[in-house]
Amino acid sequence: MKQVLIVGATSGIGLQLARDYAADGWQVLAAGRNIAAVSELVNVSAIAVDITDAQQVEQAFAALPDQALDLLILNAGTCEYLDTQQFDGAAFARVINTNLVALGYCLQQLLTKLNDGGQLALTGSAVVHLPFPRAEAYGASKAAVHYLAGSLRLDLASRAIAVSEIQPGFVATPLTARNQFNMPWLMTPAEASMRIRRGLARRQTTIAFPRRLIWSLKLLSLLPMSWQHRFLHRM
Ligand SMILES: NC(=O)c1ccc[n+]([C@@H]2O[C@H](COP(=O)([O-])OP(=O)(O)OC[C@H]3O[C@@H](n4cnc5c(N)ncnc54)[C@H](OP(=O)(O)O)[C@@H]3O)[C@@H](O)[C@H]2O)c1
């Protein structure tokens, strides 16, 4: 039986991935702080961990043998929007810690647990294609994830590990439920999971969706700044 560890599997996109991989016959390890949602799932083992705490990360995954995982998905993330009138440095640090620094703790403990020839996926975001208003912390963290994925891809090639960067557009989850702006082409977690699993099965380098949004963002990024501003402030 193939084994996948999903870090950030207790809600939203990760929870849907855990359900779908289990239904497809995988053994799923599902990690996050609040494990209630995954505790009852068949073929899913819940792991309680706050990934911003290096010690917790070490303890949570210590029992996992080396070369045990076929697939590791680092999906945990958070978002806080900032107000430049009163820039909140603590909020900035919280987002960068969860979305970036904690990935370092996870990689330290988990890279040896991944099979040679296996797969590593990092959840970034479509925001890397265009700076969004108030997304100074979130966007910067995901831009860093993009670079991190690129470097890991180069260095893990010697172990034949494929590294995928997942770039979702807007997906209806608790994370986006707080958004007070228009979210074009909002998808369900089930649709997102289907695209992610299909991309991972193909060992795709970048799994970006929905295409309409990705191409719109790429196109907008080529237009004059005034056009970009007009579009982004209409959202
Ligand atoms: N939804 C979207 O539109 C969208 C778009 C682009 C990218 N993304 C990215 O997709 C990923 C999943 O987001 P989502 O929308 O599914 O959000 P979500 O429903 O809020 O899920 C976030 C997941 O991350 C986990 N997590 C957060 N902080 C953690 C911590 N300190 N330690 C351990 N686990 C932690 C949460 O678990 P606990 O709370 O149980 O700890 C939860 O399982 C994130 O990386 C997000 O940035 C989402």
The ligand as a MOL file (V3000), in Angstrom:
LIG
                    3D

  0  0  0     0  0            999 V3000
M  V30 BEGIN CTAB
M  V30 COUNTS 48 52 0 0 0
M  V30 BEGIN ATOM
M  V30 1 N -8.0060 28.1560 -0.1390 0
M  V30 2 C -7.3720 28.8280 -1.0990 0
M  V30 3 O -8.0150 29.5520 -1.8960 0
M  V30 4 C -5.8900 28.7080 -1.2800 0
M  V30 5 C -5.3130 29.3280 -2.4020 0
M  V30 6 C -3.9470 29.2310 -2.5950 0
M  V30 7 C -3.1850 28.5230 -1.6890 0
M  V30 8 N -3.7660 27.9330 -0.5960 0 CHG=1
M  V30 9 C -2.8870 27.2020 0.3100 0
M  V30 10 O -3.4100 25.9060 0.4930 0
M  V30 11 C -3.0110 25.4170 1.7770 0
M  V30 12 C -4.2390 24.8960 2.4950 0
M  V30 13 O -5.1140 25.9870 2.7140 0
M  V30 14 P -6.6870 25.8200 2.9430 0
M  V30 15 O -7.3410 26.8420 2.1150 0
M  V30 16 O -7.0960 24.4130 2.8380 0 CHG=-1
M  V30 17 O -6.7710 26.3630 4.4430 0
M  V30 18 P -7.3460 25.7480 5.7970 0
M  V30 19 O -8.6520 25.0810 5.5750 0
M  V30 20 O -7.2570 26.8580 6.7820 0
M  V30 21 O -6.2700 24.6070 6.1540 0
M  V30 22 C -4.9890 24.9400 6.5780 0
M  V30 23 C -4.3140 23.6780 7.0770 0
M  V30 24 O -3.0200 24.0540 7.5740 0
M  V30 25 C -2.8950 23.5680 8.8940 0
M  V30 26 N -2.0560 24.4300 9.7070 0
M  V30 27 C -2.0540 25.7780 9.7890 0
M  V30 28 N -1.1900 26.1970 10.7070 0
M  V30 29 C -0.6030 25.0760 11.2160 0
M  V30 30 C 0.3700 24.8490 12.2090 0
M  V30 31 N 0.9510 25.8600 12.8820 0
M  V30 32 N 0.7310 23.5790 12.4770 0
M  V30 33 C 0.1660 22.5460 11.8190 0
M  V30 34 N -0.7690 22.6970 10.8660 0
M  V30 35 C -1.1560 23.9520 10.5790 0
M  V30 36 C -4.3180 23.5630 9.4250 0
M  V30 37 O -4.4210 22.6460 10.4900 0
M  V30 38 P -4.7680 23.0410 12.0090 0
M  V30 39 O -5.5090 24.3190 12.0270 0
M  V30 40 O -5.5370 21.8290 12.4880 0
M  V30 41 O -3.4300 23.1310 12.6260 0
M  V30 42 C -5.0770 23.0370 8.2160 0
M  V30 43 O -4.9910 21.6290 8.1500 0
M  V30 44 C -2.3160 26.5870 2.4800 0
M  V30 45 O -0.9220 26.4580 2.3330 0
M  V30 46 C -2.8150 27.7910 1.7140 0
M  V30 47 O -1.9250 28.8870 1.7880 0
M  V30 48 C -5.0880 28.0140 -0.3750 0
M  V30 END ATOM
M  V30 BEGIN BOND
M  V30 1 1 1 2
M  V30 2 2 2 3
M  V30 3 1 2 4
M  V30 4 1 4 5
M  V30 5 2 4 48
M  V30 6 2 5 6
M  V30 7 1 6 7
M  V30 8 2 7 8
M  V30 9 1 8 9
M  V30 10 1 8 48
M  V30 11 1 9 10
M  V30 12 1 9 46
M  V30 13 1 10 11
M  V30 14 1 11 12
M  V30 15 1 11 44
M  V30 16 1 12 13
M  V30 17 1 13 14
M  V30 18 2 14 15
M  V30 19 1 14 16
M  V30 20 1 14 17
M  V30 21 1 17 18
M  V30 22 2 18 19
M  V30 23 1 18 20
M  V30 24 1 18 21
M  V30 25 1 21 22
M  V30 26 1 22 23
M  V30 27 1 23 24
M  V30 28 1 23 42
M  V30 29 1 24 25
M  V30 30 1 25 26
M  V30 31 1 25 36
M  V30 32 1 26 27
M  V30 33 1 26 35
M  V30 34 2 27 28
M  V30 35 1 28 29
M  V30 36 1 29 30
M  V30 37 2 29 35
M  V30 38 1 30 31
M  V30 39 2 30 32
M  V30 40 1 32 33
M  V30 41 2 33 34
M  V30 42 1 34 35
M  V30 43 1 36 37
M  V30 44 1 36 42
M  V30 45 1 37 38
M  V30 46 2 38 39
M  V30 47 1 38 40
M  V30 48 1 38 41
M  V30 49 1 42 43
M  V30 50 1 44 45
M  V30 51 1 44 46
M  V30 52 1 46 47
M  V30 END BOND
M  V30 END CTAB
M  END
